[in-house]
Amino acid sequence: MNKKMLKNTEWSILIYVFLLIIIGLIALYSATINSELYEFKKQCIWLLISIPVMIAVMFIDYETIARFSPYLYGLSIILLVSVLFTGAINGATSWFDIGFFAIQPAELGKAFVIIFLSSMIIKIQKYSKGEINKISKLAIIIGIVLLPTILIALQPDYGTAIAYIVSLILILYVSGINKKYIIVSSIILVIAIPLLYLFVLPDHAKARIDVYLNPNLDPRGAGYNIIQSKIAIGAGKLFGMGWLKGTQTHLGFLYPKTTDFIFSMIGEELGFITCALIILIYVLLITKAINIAKTAKNDLGSYIAIGIVRNIFISYNRKYWYDYRPFANNRYTIAIY
């Protein structure tokens, strides 16, 4: 690594990420100690794989990657189409199961689509930034994101699909889109959301939203997990019950504790102070990422950076939706939607 790269590297971001990794591994160890540490070991393996990949990518200029972005975008579309013909896993065709590990094309597509979208906007703005406000050019930009978004929604994975839309909105905003489009889109969104809820969303998706807003609507069914997660966080108080000593975590009340409710598990065992520290680290990480987007050497870097900020800030990795009924038939029953 040469001196110029060492100077230009944002070491604070690496420090924030390193701290989050350490906290995550500590929590995951506790969460999997009763299951032979399977998820913890897998996470460590992926960490060891990802570090050299990260270092290798650091040596590649993002402008070079952008030149190959049409091929990367095409690859992501092919994968998103292909995954629709795989067997459903927990109600969604989102994964390629290769035996010892699984690949989710929608996650790979996040980076590929952001880079290709950014490079296309740069081409459109080659002679004038106002070109992006032409209907024909704007339609091309929206179409780039709309295609993978529709494919992801067909899996179905609505959370990730929304994340793609958010990336599009942020990049368009930074690229200087006319405010009238923002106002019109906001009005359409306000009107469309209740209509989508009432007439488009399936019943189980509506139930998930309702229970998320008010878990007590179904405290022994769909709202059970959320209620238990709140109990876990409350039990941790300021300093936590102690590492490996969480009752909600280790007595089976918190589920799934290695994914959706890992933050609740941290709150129970490590307390409010650690939870506040995690939130603070994320705030610092997002702030630094936004600053990078504002000070990038060119517009391409700025657009890519703001798209990645979305990945940090609104990263919604679709998990499994459980109807956890511990009181049904005197045994634990899990219904996966």
Secondary structure, DSSP 8 states (H G I E B T S, - for coil): --HHHHHHS-HHHHHHHHHHHHHHHHHHHHHHGGGTTHHHHHHHHHHHHHHHHHHHHHTS-HHHHHHTHHHHHHHHHHHHHHHTTS--BTTB---EE-SS-EE-HHHHHHHHHHHHHHHHHHHHTSS-GGGGGSHHHHHHHHHHHHHHHHHHHTTT-HHHHHHHHHHHHHHHHHTT--HHHHHHHHHHHHHHHHHHHHHTS-HHHHHHHHHHH-GGGSTTTTTHHHHHHHHHHHHHTTT-S-TT--HHHHTT-STTTTTTTHHHHHHHHHHHHHHHHHHHHHHHHHHHHHHHHHH-SSHHHHHHHHHHHHHHHS-------EEEETTGGGS-EEEE-
